[in-house]
Amino acid sequence: MPPARRSRTASSRTTSGKAASGPAELPALHLTRFLPYRLSVLANTVSHTLAKLYEKRFGITIPEWRIIAVLGGGETMSAGEIAQRTAMDKVQVSRAISRMLDSALILRESGDTDRRKALLTLTPKALAIYAEIVPMALTYEEEVTDALSIDERAQLDTLLSKLQARADQLAARPAPVGARAAAEAVAEAVAEAGNE
């Protein structure tokens, strides 16, 4: 007599009597509700819309405008300080600075052999561009925030400050090697999606 076949129920149970669990399901990531993605898309939309106002007219790129905006108050900064202030990649800042030097938009103080520490300042040509773009930028800001009430604008400002402070705090925290790689992959995917 052939041995009795084990039932599917019996074979699916562990020796402890508990049902064997299958592969763990990955949590779903809904980008339309994922805050980093939404902030990235919003920032890109705002930046690229504003860029349409100055790219063709003045022949400058978004990174170049950000550098002009940072130095427009008469400050002098090093390339590293500009990268930190604008939250741009250092390589991106370096390339923008190189183009701006060629276009006579910024001056680099001589005397420091380390270019990363050399102070940069705007030329009169760049200051003239700054003076023309600022009113357009402020008008565009008003048009965007017109969707909010005065109270909502104040709340948004407070909330953005809180989120920035928290993000800075988390950025300074060392991450495990595996988690760091995963975070970099997610950040890259979010950036690519935001640029589409």
Rosetta blueprint (number, residue, H / E / L):
1 M L
2 P L
3 P L
4 A L
5 R L
6 R L
7 S L
8 R H
9 T H
10 A H
11 S H
12 S L
13 R E
14 T L
15 T L
16 S L
17 G L
18 K L
19 A E
20 A L
21 S L
22 G L
23 P L
24 A L
25 E L
26 L L
27 P L
28 A L
29 L L
30 H L
31 L H
32 T H
33 R H
34 F L
35 L H
36 P H
37 Y H
38 R H
39 L H
40 S H
41 V H
42 L H
43 A H
44 N H
45 T H
46 V H
47 S H
48 H H
49 T H
50 L H
51 A H
52 K H
53 L H
54 Y H
55 E H
56 K H
57 R H
58 F H
59 G L
60 I L
61 T L
62 I H
63 P H
64 E H
65 W H
66 R H
67 I H
68 I H
69 A H
70 V H
71 L H
72 G L
73 G L
74 G L
75 E L
76 T L
77 M E
78 S L
79 A H
80 G H
81 E H
82 I H
83 A H
84 Q H
85 R H
86 T H
87 A L
88 M L
89 D L
90 K H
91 V H
92 Q H
93 V H
94 S H
95 R H
96 A H
97 I H
98 S H
99 R H
100 M H
101 L H
102 D H
103 S L
104 A L
105 L L
106 I E
107 L E
108 R E
109 E L
110 S L
111 G L
112 D L
113 T L
114 D L
115 R L
116 R L
117 K L
118 A L
119 L L
120 L E
121 T E
122 L E
123 T L
124 P H
125 K H
126 A H
127 L H
128 A H
129 I H
130 Y H
131 A H
132 E H
133 I H
134 V H
135 P H
136 M H
137 A H
138 L H
139 T H
140 Y H
141 E H
142 E H
143 E H
144 V H
145 T H
146 D L
147 A L
148 L L
149 S L
150 I H
151 D H
152 E H
153 R H
154 A H
155 Q H
156 L H
157 D H
158 T H
159 L H
160 L H
161 S H
162 K H
163 L H
164 Q H
165 A H
166 R H
167 A H
168 D H
169 Q H
170 L H
171 A H
172 A L
173 R L
174 P L
175 A L
176 P L
177 V H
178 G H
179 A H
180 R H
181 A H
182 A H
183 A H
184 E H
185 A H
186 V H
187 A H
188 E H
189 A H
190 V H
191 A H
192 E H
193 A H
194 G H
195 N L
196 E L
